[in-house]
Amino acid sequence: METEKNIAQMRKGVLEYCILHILSQHEAYTSDIIDLLKKSHLIIVEGTLYPLLNRLKNDELLTYRWEESRSGPPRKYYNITDLGKIYLSDLDKSWKELVNSVNSLTTQSSN
């Protein structure tokens, strides 16, 4: 079986939700988002994050602003939009329903 591959796919499936949740708390620079995801054991690399952030921006769920850096090039800080907050609220409801459904099923299966 390819357990590790399946686990990686599950984690990738929730990244959008987790990124929006992070940005609903505060604006963040890309490396800050990666650090928070890693602390939660959702290991991610920049090559995965940038396309996802770009897609969320194109879907008008995120915006960004540039800030000059004292050490290096300007930094792009991401923020969630009002539309992103509405979308995140829908994802919250769906996530809770999914978790409850899976827990219900797995609890029934073990009895």
Secondary structure, 3 states (H helix, E strand, C coil): CCHHHHHHHHHHHHHHHHHHHHHHHCCEEHHHHHHHHHHCCCCCCHHHHHHHHHHHHHCCCEEEEEECCCCCCCEEEEEECHHHHHHHHHHHHHHHHHHHHHHHHHHHHHC
